[in-house]
Amino acid sequence: FFDILAREYIDQRGLDDAMQWAESSSGSEEAAEFASSLVSRVVRETARRDPQEAVAWMELNMDSELLEKGAFRTVANRLADDDPLAAAAWVEKHLADERMDGEAISEVTREWAREDPVAAAEWVGKFLEENEIRDEALITVAREWAEKDPKAAIEWASDLEGDSARKRSLASAVERWSREDIGAAGEWLNTVELNESHDPSLHVFAQVLSREDPQTAFKWAQAIQDDEFRKRSTIEVARTWYREDAETIKEWLPDSGLSEEEQKAVTNPSRRDWGRGGSRGGGRGPGGGRPQR
């Protein structure tokens, strides 16, 4: 209902009148929250039609308490659709504003990386401080870059500074590649000297492969070096296998190397664990089940 009203106000009376209507709803703490929601709706509708007009209005009203994170996210997204460079410049201008949060920055990064992942990667590395927001932006670049050129994305992610960013960005690229060409992703994993930085990548690869070849996927998961991570990943792969072919895995489990407790976790998962497991991927996995040298 309010989305309709926002559209009609803008159509019939223009942005300024629509914003005055939204702002007039404030008064108490509860009403201010309601008014902020209306302002975000008007900003969203304006940004859908003309993101530059939405930006111009926000620039004149940055001190308004009714401008919240949702408005920043919407404008960043719509601006990036039309002009990622302009969106990036606007984000840079307001990086110190806590309302310009990680989701808004990720929207810009995603759209830019779809057009020019190299430029997007350079922007993230140059302008964002090392924190969780930067890590999420790097992961977004890796995922979108892998859509265009998975090998280049993986090479870039492998050289990132910061253990968390490197691991998660690499895994993001490997996951996207695995869903498109799991055989090629497996061949790449066979060529690298695996270390703990590759653990998340092995995990996502095994999850994707598990729907097609769970026994091979299980062996890939066993290559994970961190003990707890390896345990969790192998159990998740085995659960996927159990849902696909319970009789076969029951015969195989005693020789799997899993402890009795871990075997029970496979065949008797808690209710909240039933949704876990990999997604079906295309192609064939690497032969032999383990990283081949």
N, C-alpha and C positions, 0 to 999 in steps of 0.2 A: 504494500500500500504506500509506504513512504518512498520507495523507489519510483513509483508512478508519480507521486506528488513532486519529487525532485525533478523528474523529467519535465513535467508540465510547468513548474515554476520557471525553469530555465527557458523552455520554449516560449512562454507567454510574457515573462517579465525580465528575463535575463539573469546572468550570474549574480550580480550584486543584490538584486531583490531576493533571489533564492537564498543567498547566504544570510541576508537580514532575517528572513523567515526562520532559518535554522537557528541563528544566534538568539532570536527572541524567545526560544523555548527554554533558555537557561534561566536560573533563578535560585534554585536550591541545589544541593549536592547531587541529588538524584536527577533533577532536571538538567543539570550540566552534563551528566553522562549521556542523557538522552539527546541533548543538543549536539554533543560531539559526534554521536552516531549520525545525526542528520547532516552535519557539516561534511562528514566523510562520504555520505551518499551523494551530496551535491558535487563535491570534488571529483568523485568517481565518474559521475555522469558527464561533468565538464571535461575531464581528462579523456573520456572515451571519444568525445567529439573533437576536442582541440587541446592536446596536452600542454601546449605553450600557454594557452589562456589559463589553465589550471595552475601552472607554474607561476605565472605573473601574479595571480591572485594570492597564492601562498606566500610569495616573496613580500607582498605588502601586509601580510597578516601573520608573520612568523611569531609574533608575541602573543597571539591568541591562545588562550588555554583550551579552546575547543578544537585546535588542530592536534590530532593524535597520530600514532604510528600508522594507523590504517590509511590515512590520507597520503602519507609519505610513500608507503608501499605502492598504492594505486598509481600515483603520479610517476614514480620511478619506473614502474612496469610499462605504462602507456608511452612515456617519453622514450624508453629504450626500444619499444616496438618501432618507432619512427626514426629515431636517431640515437644509437647507442653512445656516440661520442658526446652529444649534448647531455644525455642522461648521466654519463660518467662525470662530466664537469659539474653538473648540478649536485650530484652526490658528494663530490670532493668539497664543494662549497659548504656543505652542512654536515661533514663527518663528525664534528664536535657536538652536534645536536643528538641527544640520546633518542630522539624520535626517529632518526635515520638509523634504523636497526639492521640486523643481519639479513632479514627477509627482503628489505628494500634493496640492499646492496646485492643480494643474490639475484634479484630480478634483473638488475642492470647487467650483472656479470653473465647471466644465462643468455640474454638476448645478444649481447656483444660477442660472446664466445661462439654462438651459432653462425655469426657472420665472419668473425676474424678471431679465432682462438689465440693466436700469437699475440695480437694487440691486447686482448682481454687479459691474458696471463701477465703481460708486462705491466698493465695498469694495476692489477691486484698487488703484484710484488712491489710496485713503486709507491703506491699511495696508502695502502692499508697497513696498520701496525700489526705486529705478530700477536694475534689473539684468536679466540674462537670464531669471530666473524670472518677474519682473514682465511682461516682454515676452511670454513664452509664455502667461501668464494673460490678458493683453489680447487676444492672438490668439484664444484660446479663447472669450472673450466675444464678439468680433466674429463668429466662425463661428456660434455658437449664436444670437446676436441676428439674424443675417441669415436664419436659418431662419424667424423670426417676422415680422420687419419689415426687409427689406434696406435700404430707403432710410434708415431711422433708424439702422441699424448703420453704414452708410457715412458718414452725416453725423457721427456720434460719432467714428468712426475718423479721419476727416479732420481733426478738431480736436485729436487727441492730441499731447501734447508728446513730444519725442524722435523723431528721424528714423527710427530703426529700428522702433520700436513702431508709428509711424504708417504707414509703408510696409507692414509685414507684416500689421498688423491690417486695413488697407484691402484688401489683396490677399486675405486670408482671407474677408472679407465678399463681395468681388466674385466669388471662385471659387464660393462656396456659391450666390450669386444666379444665376451663369451656368449652373450645373447645373440650377437650377429653371426659369429663364426667361431664356435667353440673349439674346433680343430686347430685353427690358427692361434688362438689364445693359448691352447695347450702346448703347441710347438714352441711358442715363445717362452713359456715357463720352463720347458725342457732345456732352454739354452742358457738360463741365468744360474748363477751360483746362489742358491736359495739361502736367505738368512731371515732373521726375525722380522725385518722390514717387509718381507713378502708374506707374512702370516695372514693379514687380512685379504690379500689377493688370492692366496690359496683357498681361503675360506669361501669367498664368493664364487670362485671357479668351481669348487666342489659342489656348492649349492646348486648352481645352474646345471652342472653335469649330472647331478644325482637323479633327476627325473628320467634321464635317458640311459644312464649306465651307473647305477648306484654302487656297484661293487668297485668299479674303477674310481668313482668319486670318493669312496671311503678311503682308498689308498692315497689319493691326493690329500685328503684332509689329514691323514696320518703324517704327512710331511711338514705340518705346522710345528714350529719349534717350541713355542710357549706351551707349557704343559696343560694349563687350565683351558686355554683357547683351543688346543688340539682336542681335548676331551669333549668340550662343548660342540665343536664342529663335527667331529666324527659321530657323536650321538645324534645330531640333527640330520646328518646324511642317512644314518641307519634308520631313523624314524621315517624318513621319506620312503626308503626302500620297504620298510615294514608296511606302510600304507599301500604300496603298490603290489607287494608279493609277500604276504606274511608267512606263508608256509616255507618258502625258500630261505628266507632270512632266519627263521627259527632253526633250520638245519645248519646254517652257516655260523650263527652267533657263537657257539661253543669254541670254534676255532678262530674267532675274529681277533683275539687278543684283548678284547674288552673285559673288564672285571665283571664279577657277578652283579655288582650294584649297577654298573653301566649298562649291562644287558637288560636289567629290569627297567632302567630308564627308557630303553628303546621300546620294549614290548608293553610297558605299562606307564606311558607318560601321563603327567597330570593334565587335567582338562585344558589349562591355559597353554600347554605345549603342543596341542594337536594342530594348531595352525602353522607351526613352524616347518621350514623346509625350503628347498630350492624351487626355482621356477623352471619350467621346461625350456631348454635351449635347442638350437638346431645344430646339425653337423655331428661328427663323431669325436669322441675324446681321444687322448693320446694312448697309444698301445702300451700294454704292460702294466698300466695302472699307477705307476709311480713316475716321478720325473726321470726321464731317460737322459743319460749323459752321453 
